[in-house]
Amino acid sequence: MRKKLSLCALVLALLAMNSCKNSQSGENEVPIAPGMVRIDLTKWHLPATIDVPDTTKKIYGIVENSDGSILINVGKGFYITINVSGESVGMKKNDINGDDLNKPKTWVANDSSNLFYSTQKDTNAFANAKEEFHIYCLVKKGNTTYYVSDLQQGTDGTVYTFSKEQAQTMFNSAKTLTPVAPPTKN
């Protein structure tokens, strides 16, 4: 009888430990999409995870910027910045509409939390300008809000442009940003 009680107690203890583990790591996390990997950003002082294109076959990097934002790049077509502060979608849309050089052309997503849009340089100044796609997302999860955008210009002056497919991948990735509970201290 004691052995049965001890065994039951052990099983209950293991179930309780597993339950605690799952609630800390995001029990309700969505499955990872094919071709993506989940990265924990805690090492870069952002207690969150995000899904990005598979990094096993592409050069990638994660950089914590001096302004507190994080830059994630994978290959040549994925450059996003994540910040915990930013401007409202309305203010960002006003900035986009007021840009005299990169004029907005189409809106793929345009709501209170997401802007997915294309721009094209003023054709009078740039006769062969191609359409460029950009994203700006407010991702609200629980009490946390993240501001995610494509990188348009690097600190070295490099200008980045993205196709619709590349921007769609970044847009989808932004939606997977999920806060993680800080580790408990014993």
Secondary structure, DSSP 8 states (H G I E B T S, - for coil): -HHHHHHHHHHHHHHHHHHHHHHHTTTT-----TTEEEEE-GGGT--EEEEEE-SSSS-EEEEE-TTS-EEEEETTTEEEEEES----HHHHHHHHHT-SSEEEEEEEEESSSEEEEEEEE-TTT-TT---EEEEEEEEEETTEEEEEEE--B-TTS-B----HHHHHHHHHHHHT-EE-------
